[in-house]
């Protein structure tokens, strides 16, 4: 098993007040604090600079919504659907996504710190130009995800599907992908220096160097 990174968990209150997400539209500034949102739909909504602090979402769908430049601190998503949601330029700190469908989630140019993705579908997600520090991907499908020019600092990838992921212009030094599965990934040879891989993966990467393996 690859090593997971020690990250801070969300700091949540002892009790939550249940609210309707749409209450945010009645605030002078779009903000939800110290509350829970459960079993609801927030599809096709657009809110810029939304602030979420100490909020738990359970069984909520946000399909095709846009929350550009969102600020999230101490937030948990459980069994939620954020497919094709735009969180571009967001500031995401101490946040957990558990059992969520995140197909096509757009986190380009976002800043992520102390974030956990666990048992999630992140296929076709976009992390281009994002900054990720102390982020764990645990049993996550990342097929065809885009990490173009991302900045990695203490990233954990355990038992993930990273087939056809684009790591172009992303340095993988110190990243352990030995438990991940893939047929191909898009990465430059120089970006692999210091990346931890399994023996079988090493043979596959040798092709990038033009090596021929003799048995």
Residue pairs with C-beta under 8 A, 6 or more apart in sequence:
1 158
1 159
1 179
2 156
2 157
2 158
2 176
2 177
2 178
2 179
2 180
2 196
3 156
3 176
4 136
4 138
4 156
4 158
5 134
5 135
5 136
5 154
5 155
5 156
6 134
7 114
7 115
7 116
7 134
7 135
7 136
8 94
8 114
8 134
9 94
9 96
9 114
10 54
10 74
10 75
10 76
10 94
10 95
10 96
11 54
11 74
11 94
12 54
12 56
12 74
12 76
13 34
13 54
16 34
16 35
16 36
16 56
17 34
17 35
17 36
18 35
18 36
18 37
18 38
19 32
19 35
19 36
19 37
20 37
20 40
21 32
21 37
21 40
21 42
21 60
22 42
23 32
24 30
24 31
24 32
24 47
24 50
25 47
29 49
29 51
30 47
30 48
30 49
30 50
30 51
31 50
31 51
31 52
31 53
32 50
32 51
32 52
32 53
32 55
33 51
33 52
33 53
33 54
33 55
34 53
34 54
34 55
35 54
35 55
36 55
36 56
36 57
36 58
37 55
37 56
37 57
37 58
37 60
38 57
38 58
38 59
38 60
39 58
39 59
39 60
40 59
40 60
40 61
41 60
41 61
42 60
42 61
42 62
42 65
43 61
43 62
43 63
43 64
43 65
44 63
44 64
44 65
45 62
45 65
45 66
46 65
46 66
46 67
47 65
47 66
47 67
48 66
48 67
48 68
48 69
49 68
49 69
49 70
49 71
50 67
50 70
50 71
51 70
51 71
52 70
52 71
52 72
52 73
52 75
53 72
53 73
53 74
53 75
54 73
54 74
54 75
55 74
55 75
55 76
56 75
56 76
56 78
57 75
57 76
57 77
57 78
57 80
58 78
58 79
58 80
59 78
59 79
59 80
60 77
60 80
60 81
61 80
61 81
62 80
62 81
62 82
62 85
63 81
63 82
63 83
63 84
63 85
64 83
64 84
64 85
65 82
65 85
65 86
66 85
66 86
67 85
67 86
67 87
67 90
68 86
68 87
68 88
68 89
68 90
69 88
69 89
69 90
69 91
70 87
70 90
70 91
70 92
71 90
71 91
72 90
72 91
72 92
72 93
72 95
73 93
73 94
73 95
74 93
74 94
74 95
75 94
75 95
75 96
76 95
76 96
76 98
77 95
77 96
77 97
77 98
77 100
78 98
78 99
78 100
79 98
79 99
79 100
80 97
80 100
80 101
81 100
81 101
82 97
82 100
82 101
82 102
82 105
83 101
83 102
83 103
83 104
83 105
84 103
84 104
84 105
84 106
85 102
85 105
85 106
86 106
87 105
87 106
87 107
87 110
88 106
88 107
88 108
88 109
88 110
89 108
89 109
89 110
90 107
90 110
90 111
91 110
91 111
92 107
92 110
92 111
92 112
92 113
92 115
93 112
93 113
93 114
93 115
94 113
94 114
94 115
95 112
95 114
95 115
95 116
96 115
96 116
96 118
97 115
97 116
97 117
97 118
97 120
98 116
98 118
98 119
98 120
99 118
99 119
99 120
100 117
100 120
100 121
101 120
101 121
102 117
102 120
102 121
102 122
102 125
103 121
103 122
103 123
103 124
103 125
104 123
104 124
104 125
104 126
105 122
105 125
105 126
106 125
106 126
107 125
107 126
107 127
107 130
108 126
108 127
108 128
108 129
108 130
109 128
109 129
109 130
110 127
110 130
110 131
111 130
111 131
112 130
112 131
112 132
112 133
112 135
113 133
113 134
113 135
114 133
114 134
114 135
115 132
115 134
115 135
115 136
116 135
116 136
116 138
117 135
117 136
117 137
117 138
117 140
118 136
118 138
118 139
118 140
119 138
119 139
119 140
120 140
120 141
121 140
121 141
122 137
122 140
122 141
122 142
122 145
123 141
123 142
123 143
123 144
123 145
124 143
124 144
124 145
125 142
125 145
125 146
126 145
126 146
127 145
127 146
127 147
127 150
128 146
128 147
128 148
128 149
128 150
129 148
129 149
129 150
130 147
130 150
130 151
131 150
131 151
131 153
132 150
132 151
132 152
132 153
132 155
133 153
133 154
134 153
134 154
134 155
135 154
135 155
135 156
136 155
136 156
136 158
137 155
137 156
137 157
137 158
137 160
138 156
138 158
138 159
138 160
139 158
139 159
139 160
140 160
140 161
141 160
141 161
142 160
142 161
142 162
142 165
143 161
143 162
143 163
143 164
143 165
144 163
144 164
144 165
144 166
145 162
145 165
145 166
146 165
146 166
147 165
147 166
147 167
147 170
148 166
148 167
148 168
148 169
148 170
149 168
149 169
149 170
150 167
150 170
151 170
152 170
152 171
152 172
152 174
152 175
154 174
155 175
156 176
157 175
157 176
157 177
157 179
157 180
158 179
158 180
159 179
159 180
160 177
160 179
160 180
160 181
161 180
161 181
161 182
162 177
162 180
162 181
162 182
162 185
163 181
163 182
163 183
163 184
163 185
164 182
164 183
164 184
164 185
164 186
165 182
165 185
165 186
166 185
166 186
167 185
167 186
167 187
167 191
168 186
168 187
168 188
169 188
169 191
170 187
170 191
171 191
172 187
172 191
172 192
172 194
172 195
173 193
173 194
173 195
174 194
174 195
174 196
175 195
175 196
176 195
176 196
177 195
177 196
177 197
177 201
178 196
178 197
178 198
178 201
179 198
189 208
189 209
192 205
192 208
197 205
203 213
206 213
